[in-house]
Amino acid sequence: MSRITAAYPADRVSLREVGLRDGLQLTKTWPSTNDKREWLAREYAAGVRHFEVGSFLPASRMPQFADLRDMINAVSRLGDARSAALVLNERGAADAFETEVDEVVCVISATEEHSQANMRRSRSEAIDLVRTVARMRDERDHKAIVNAGIAMAFGCSIAGKVDQAEVLRLASACMEAGADIVGIADTVGFAGPRQVAGLSTAMTRLSGGGAFIVHLHDTRGMGIANASAALDAGCRVLDGSLGGLGGCPFAPGATGNVVFEDLVFLCETKGFATGVDLDALVAVRAVPEYAMPNEKFYGAIARAGPPRTLDWRA
């Protein structure tokens, strides 16, 4: 079994919880390490298995991720849970491969303007970083898979329109550079279901029916509709964030990710078993809500609950 099929089996939906990384990028406060561990442990008990837990950046720049190694270790102790962490440079990659992280995430912007704002690198240099990370992984015989996420894949708040063909070119270049899986991100919530379906269908073809990731933001209230379109077009790996926390610090107008709890409900109503206990998942919100009382949390399922008088799972 390959690294990628072990992490993301093609015959089921995998949901990646990015709240502990993307979710904490724009918050003014963040949970303590103990609170993060409780958040993690309770989500795991609810059935969540994929956790993006931080970025390998200096604590002076991103203090909310100063405990990243502790969080990776916490995921490792959960057995079949998998950790992921973002790297933005070679130093971060070297640090990552000194840990037991299961997935190293690189970012490639769909536009040069966002690439410079986000990474201070050109897109070609970002792809070179993917190649370097894959080589470092192989030289160290590390277990991690390499994930290349294409930000602004559906439109850029700095540069404007993004051509689908350009996104596919970048995705192919990332695969050739050694990425095990590629993601497409609606970083600022520009897309509607038609755009998501079109690019997801093209990604399904490009990946030969294998796994790719769709990362959605709910900036304009289209997150769940877009996730449904992605599933219909063949996507089987989706990102979400507990309570809809999140957003890119270098993307003007960015707001939170698609709500993880609502994403579970969507998948189950469409007939995709997630293995997640929805009531237990909603209850986990109490941890970050207590730890970050001034932050805003979102979610229709948390507000209304799933239907109680009928079997809503397809």
C-alpha positions as CSV (number, residue, x, y, z in Angstrom):
1,M,0.0,0.0,0.0
2,S,1.4,3.4,-1.0
3,R,1.8,6.3,1.5
4,I,-1.1,8.2,0.0
5,T,-3.6,5.3,-0.1
6,A,-2.8,4.5,3.5
7,A,-3.5,8.1,4.5
8,Y,-6.5,8.7,2.2
9,P,-8.2,5.5,1.0
10,A,-9.9,6.1,-2.3
11,D,-13.1,4.2,-1.3
12,R,-14.2,6.7,1.5
13,V,-14.4,10.3,2.4
14,S,-11.6,11.7,4.6
15,L,-12.2,14.9,6.5
16,R,-9.2,17.0,7.6
17,E,-9.6,19.2,10.7
18,V,-7.5,22.3,10.1
19,G,-8.9,24.3,13.1
20,L,-5.7,23.9,15.1
21,R,-3.7,25.4,12.3
22,D,-5.7,27.5,9.8
23,G,-8.3,28.1,12.5
24,L,-5.9,29.9,14.8
25,Q,-4.1,32.1,12.2
26,L,-6.4,35.1,12.5
27,T,-7.6,34.8,16.1
28,K,-6.4,37.4,18.6
29,T,-6.1,34.8,21.3
30,W,-5.5,31.0,21.2
31,P,-5.9,28.0,23.5
32,S,-3.2,26.8,25.9
33,T,-1.4,23.7,25.0
34,N,-3.5,21.8,27.5
35,D,-6.7,23.1,26.0
36,K,-5.4,22.2,22.5
37,R,-4.7,18.7,23.7
38,E,-8.2,18.4,25.1
39,W,-9.7,19.7,21.8
40,L,-7.6,17.1,20.0
41,A,-8.5,14.2,22.3
42,R,-12.2,15.0,22.3
43,E,-12.3,15.3,18.5
44,Y,-10.5,12.0,18.2
45,A,-13.0,10.4,20.6
46,A,-15.7,11.7,18.3
47,G,-14.2,9.9,15.3
48,V,-11.9,12.6,13.7
49,R,-8.6,11.2,12.4
50,H,-6.8,13.9,10.4
51,F,-5.5,16.9,12.3
52,E,-3.5,19.9,10.9
53,V,-1.9,21.2,14.0
54,G,0.3,24.1,13.2
55,S,3.1,25.7,11.1
56,F,6.8,25.3,11.4
57,L,7.6,29.0,11.8
58,P,9.5,31.0,14.5
59,A,7.5,31.4,17.7
60,S,8.2,35.1,17.4
61,R,6.2,35.2,14.2
62,M,3.5,32.7,15.0
63,P,3.4,32.3,18.8
64,Q,0.2,30.3,18.6
65,F,2.2,27.4,17.1
66,A,5.1,27.5,19.6
67,D,3.9,24.2,21.0
68,L,3.7,22.5,17.5
69,R,6.1,19.6,18.5
70,D,4.0,18.9,21.6
71,M,0.9,18.8,19.4
72,I,2.5,16.4,16.8
73,N,3.5,14.1,19.7
74,A,0.0,14.3,21.1
75,V,-1.4,13.1,17.8
76,S,1.2,10.3,17.6
77,R,0.0,9.0,20.9
78,L,-3.5,8.6,19.5
79,G,-2.6,5.6,17.4
80,D,-4.4,5.8,14.1
81,A,-4.7,9.6,14.1
82,R,-2.6,11.5,11.6
83,S,-0.9,14.9,12.0
84,A,-0.1,17.5,9.4
85,A,1.9,20.7,9.6
86,L,2.7,23.6,7.3
87,V,6.2,24.4,6.1
88,L,7.1,27.6,4.3
89,N,10.9,27.2,3.9
90,E,13.8,24.7,4.0
91,R,14.4,25.4,7.7
92,G,10.8,24.5,8.5
93,A,11.1,21.3,6.5
94,A,14.2,20.3,8.3
95,D,12.5,20.9,11.6
96,A,9.5,18.9,10.5
97,F,11.5,15.9,9.6
98,E,13.0,15.8,13.1
99,T,9.4,15.1,14.4
100,E,6.9,12.3,13.8
101,V,4.6,14.4,11.7
102,D,2.6,12.4,9.2
103,E,2.1,15.0,6.5
104,V,4.1,18.1,5.5
105,V,2.1,20.8,3.8
106,C,3.7,23.2,1.3
107,V,1.8,26.1,-0.2
108,I,1.9,27.2,-3.8
109,S,-0.1,30.3,-4.8
110,A,-2.1,30.4,-8.0
111,T,-1.0,34.0,-8.6
112,E,2.4,35.6,-8.4
113,E,1.0,38.5,-6.3
114,H,-0.3,36.2,-3.5
115,S,2.9,34.1,-3.7
116,Q,5.0,37.1,-2.9
117,A,2.7,38.4,-0.2
118,N,2.4,35.0,1.5
119,M,5.9,33.4,1.0
120,R,8.1,36.1,-0.5
121,R,8.8,33.5,-3.2
122,S,7.8,33.2,-6.9
123,R,5.5,30.3,-7.8
124,S,8.4,28.5,-9.5
125,E,10.4,28.9,-6.3
126,A,7.5,27.5,-4.3
127,I,7.4,24.4,-6.6
128,D,11.2,24.1,-6.1
129,L,10.5,24.0,-2.3
130,V,8.1,21.1,-2.9
131,R,10.9,19.3,-4.7
132,T,13.3,20.0,-1.9
133,V,10.9,18.8,0.7
134,A,10.3,15.6,-1.1
135,R,14.0,15.0,-1.5
136,M,14.7,15.7,2.1
137,R,11.9,13.3,3.1
138,D,13.4,10.5,1.0
139,E,17.0,11.2,2.2
140,R,15.8,10.8,5.8
141,D,13.6,7.9,5.0
142,H,10.8,9.7,6.8
143,K,7.2,8.4,6.8
144,A,5.5,11.7,6.0
145,I,3.6,12.4,2.8
146,V,4.1,15.6,1.0
147,N,1.0,17.8,0.4
148,A,1.1,20.7,-2.0
149,G,-1.8,23.1,-1.5
150,I,-2.6,25.6,-4.2
151,A,-3.9,28.7,-2.6
152,M,-6.3,31.2,-4.4
153,A,-7.2,28.4,-6.9
154,F,-10.7,29.9,-7.6
155,G,-9.8,33.6,-7.6
156,C,-7.4,35.9,-5.9
157,S,-8.3,38.9,-3.7
158,I,-5.0,40.6,-4.9
159,A,-4.8,39.7,-8.6
160,G,-8.4,38.8,-9.5
161,K,-9.3,36.0,-11.9
162,V,-7.4,32.7,-11.9
163,D,-7.5,30.5,-15.0
164,Q,-8.4,26.9,-14.3
165,A,-5.8,25.7,-16.8
166,E,-3.1,27.5,-14.8
167,V,-4.2,25.8,-11.6
168,L,-4.0,22.4,-13.3
169,R,-0.5,23.3,-14.7
170,L,0.6,24.1,-11.2
171,A,-0.9,20.9,-9.8
172,S,0.9,18.8,-12.4
173,A,4.2,20.6,-11.7
174,C,3.8,19.8,-8.0
175,M,3.2,16.2,-8.7
176,E,6.2,16.1,-10.9
177,A,8.2,17.7,-8.1
178,G,7.3,14.9,-5.8
179,A,4.1,15.9,-4.1
180,D,2.1,12.8,-3.0
181,I,-1.2,14.8,-2.9
182,V,-2.3,18.2,-4.2
183,G,-5.0,20.4,-2.8
184,I,-7.0,23.3,-4.3
185,A,-8.1,26.1,-2.0
186,D,-10.8,28.7,-2.2
187,T,-8.7,30.9,0.1
188,V,-11.0,33.9,0.1
189,G,-14.4,32.3,-0.7
190,F,-14.8,33.5,-4.3
191,A,-16.1,30.3,-5.8
192,G,-19.6,28.9,-6.3
193,P,-20.6,25.3,-6.9
194,R,-20.1,25.5,-10.7
195,Q,-16.5,26.6,-10.4
196,V,-15.8,24.0,-7.7
197,A,-17.4,21.2,-9.7
198,G,-15.4,22.2,-12.8
199,L,-12.0,22.3,-11.2
200,S,-12.7,19.2,-9.0
201,T,-13.7,17.2,-12.1
202,A,-10.5,18.3,-13.8
203,M,-8.5,17.3,-10.7
204,T,-10.2,13.9,-10.6
205,R,-8.9,13.3,-14.1
206,L,-5.4,14.7,-13.4
207,S,-5.0,12.5,-10.3
208,G,-6.2,9.4,-12.2
209,G,-9.1,9.0,-9.7
210,G,-6.7,9.2,-6.8
211,A,-6.9,11.5,-3.8
212,F,-6.8,15.3,-3.9
213,I,-7.9,17.8,-1.4
214,V,-10.5,20.6,-1.6
215,H,-10.1,23.4,1.0
216,L,-13.0,25.8,1.2
217,H,-13.8,29.0,3.0
218,D,-17.3,30.2,3.8
219,T,-16.6,33.9,3.3
220,R,-19.8,34.4,1.2
221,G,-21.9,31.6,2.6
222,M,-21.1,29.1,-0.2
223,G,-18.9,26.7,1.8
224,I,-21.3,23.8,2.2
225,A,-22.8,24.1,-1.3
226,N,-19.2,24.1,-2.7
227,A,-18.3,21.0,-0.6
228,S,-21.3,19.2,-2.0
229,A,-20.3,20.1,-5.6
230,A,-16.7,18.8,-4.9
231,L,-18.1,15.5,-3.6
232,D,-20.3,15.1,-6.6
233,A,-17.3,15.8,-8.9
234,G,-15.1,13.0,-7.3
235,C,-13.3,14.7,-4.4
236,R,-13.0,12.5,-1.4
237,V,-10.8,14.6,0.9
238,L,-12.1,17.8,2.3
239,D,-10.9,20.4,4.9
240,G,-12.9,22.0,7.6
241,S,-12.5,23.8,10.8
242,L,-14.4,23.4,14.1
243,G,-16.7,26.3,14.5
244,G,-15.6,27.8,11.1
245,L,-12.5,29.4,12.5
246,G,-9.7,30.4,10.2
247,G,-8.4,32.5,7.3
248,C,-5.2,33.5,5.6
249,P,-3.3,36.5,7.2
250,F,-1.9,37.5,3.8
251,A,-5.2,37.4,1.9
252,P,-7.3,40.5,2.1
253,G,-10.9,39.7,2.9
254,A,-10.2,36.1,4.1
255,T,-12.5,34.7,6.7
256,G,-13.2,31.3,8.2
257,N,-13.1,27.8,6.8
258,V,-16.2,25.7,6.1
259,V,-17.6,24.6,9.4
260,F,-16.3,21.1,10.2
261,E,-19.5,20.0,12.0
262,D,-21.7,21.1,9.0
263,L,-19.3,19.3,6.7
264,V,-19.9,16.0,8.6
265,F,-23.6,16.5,8.3
266,L,-23.4,17.2,4.6
267,C,-21.3,14.1,3.9
268,E,-23.6,11.8,5.9
269,T,-26.8,13.2,4.2
270,K,-25.1,12.5,0.8
271,G,-24.3,8.9,1.8
272,F,-20.7,9.3,2.6
273,A,-19.9,7.7,6.0
274,T,-17.5,9.8,8.0
275,G,-17.1,7.7,11.2
276,V,-17.7,10.9,13.2
277,D,-20.3,11.1,16.0
278,L,-21.9,14.5,15.2
279,D,-23.3,15.2,18.7
280,A,-19.9,14.4,20.3
281,L,-18.2,16.7,17.7
282,V,-20.5,19.6,18.4
283,A,-19.8,19.2,22.1
284,V,-16.0,19.7,21.5
285,R,-16.8,23.4,20.6
286,A,-17.0,24.0,24.4
287,V,-13.2,23.7,24.6
288,P,-12.1,26.5,22.2
289,E,-15.2,28.6,23.1
290,Y,-14.1,28.6,26.7
291,A,-10.4,29.1,25.8
292,M,-11.2,32.0,23.3
293,P,-14.3,33.7,24.7
294,N,-13.9,36.7,22.5
295,E,-13.7,34.8,19.2
296,K,-16.7,34.2,16.9
297,F,-17.8,30.6,16.2
298,Y,-20.1,29.6,13.4
299,G,-22.2,26.6,12.4
300,A,-25.8,25.7,11.5
301,I,-25.6,22.2,13.2
302,A,-24.3,23.7,16.4
303,R,-27.2,26.2,16.3
304,A,-30.1,23.9,15.3
305,G,-28.8,20.4,15.8
306,P,-29.3,17.5,13.4
307,P,-32.9,16.4,12.8
308,R,-34.2,14.4,15.8
309,T,-37.4,12.9,14.3
310,L,-36.0,11.1,11.3
311,D,-32.9,9.2,10.1
312,W,-31.0,11.9,8.3
313,R,-28.0,9.7,7.2
314,A,-28.5,8.6,3.6
